[in-house]
Amino acid sequence: MEHIEPMKQLVFYISIATVLFINTVLSVQTFFEQPRSHNATVNSTVIFKCVIQNKAGEVQWMHDGLSLGSDRDYSGYNRYSVIGGRNGVLEEFSLKITDSDPSIKTDPPVTLNVLVRPDPPVIQGGSLQKVTLGEHKNLSCTSANGKPGAEITWYKDSVRIVDKVFSVTDRNGVKDKRETTISHVTIIPTEEDHGKRIECRVSNAVQIQPLKALATLDVQFKPSITLKVNITRKLREHDYVRFTCDAKANPSQITWKWYKDGEFIPGNQSLRWTLPI
């Protein structure tokens, strides 16, 4: 009896607590093939291989402490079925699972790790990012429900940004172990960055081809003014001196005001002012 005691009750946990019991009688029975770890995607089909040598008792798979059925009769469960047959002293009782659960374990330790594609990334603030020339700007990108959590990378006009980038991953819940990743990047916009494209790319073990979120930089800056005069020679009596302002700014809508000796000149809101001599 000591020899068969270790095989009296062999326990497997599947999807939190799914159990396989083999109750022995008098013959020595052993596992010819035990379940092994798997990686799978959501809604895929997984088979836990289980082959018993010298089967001498009842075989049951159990879920959360409740029997799924006896031997091969799992008619009450659409997602679970036992497959395989008998070949001499060997008999297969492999568990086939369709529409995989988010987490499955067995004991001896065997794990089914169901991998989940992350949600498409979202850049906070939308597809047009208004930034100010020379000032620090923090951009954030979020991708939820990945298992494992998404890896997020940043690009500017297809050139990867590696400085001032950090990411935080939080688990959504204890049961499904899906994770949300938030990545932040700090940029200091230049005038040349205006109109450039920022990309947030996410990937994980399932989503090899990155998913992308795009945004365009709208670099705003104060007007830069150049004043031009129509006469470069010495002024003469009855000359007309025309002053013209050339300004560059974003936003480009500019309000023009003219001053002479510090005093506001009313009635002229154009970029030109003419002074008779």
DAHU-V284572 format. One record per run of one state. SS is the DSSP state (@ for helix, = for strand, . for the rest). FROM is the first residue (numbers start at 1). LEN is the number of residues. If there is no record, write none. Layout:
ss:SS from:FROM len:LEN
ss:SS from:FROM len:LEN
//
This chain:
ss:. from:1 len:4
ss:@ from:5 len:3
ss:. from:8 len:10
ss:= from:18 len:5
ss:. from:23 len:7
ss:= from:30 len:4
ss:. from:34 len:4
ss:= from:38 len:4
ss:. from:42 len:4
ss:= from:46 len:3
ss:. from:49 len:2
ss:= from:51 len:3
ss:. from:54 len:5
ss:= from:59 len:5
ss:. from:64 len:2
ss:= from:66 len:2
ss:. from:68 len:2
ss:= from:70 len:1
ss:. from:71 len:2
ss:= from:73 len:1
ss:. from:74 len:6
ss:= from:80 len:4
ss:. from:84 len:2
ss:= from:86 len:2
ss:. from:88 len:2
ss:= from:90 len:3
ss:. from:93 len:1
ss:= from:94 len:4
ss:. from:98 len:5
ss:= from:103 len:4
ss:. from:107 len:3
ss:= from:110 len:7
ss:. from:117 len:5
ss:= from:122 len:2
ss:. from:124 len:4
ss:= from:128 len:5
ss:. from:133 len:3
ss:= from:136 len:12
ss:. from:148 len:3
ss:= from:151 len:6
ss:. from:157 len:2
ss:= from:159 len:3
ss:. from:162 len:3
ss:= from:165 len:7
ss:. from:172 len:7
ss:= from:179 len:10
ss:. from:189 len:2
ss:@ from:191 len:3
ss:. from:194 len:3
ss:= from:197 len:7
ss:. from:204 len:7
ss:= from:211 len:19
ss:. from:230 len:10
ss:= from:240 len:11
ss:. from:251 len:7
ss:= from:258 len:3
ss:. from:261 len:2
ss:= from:263 len:3
ss:. from:266 len:6
ss:= from:272 len:5
ss:. from:277 len:1
//
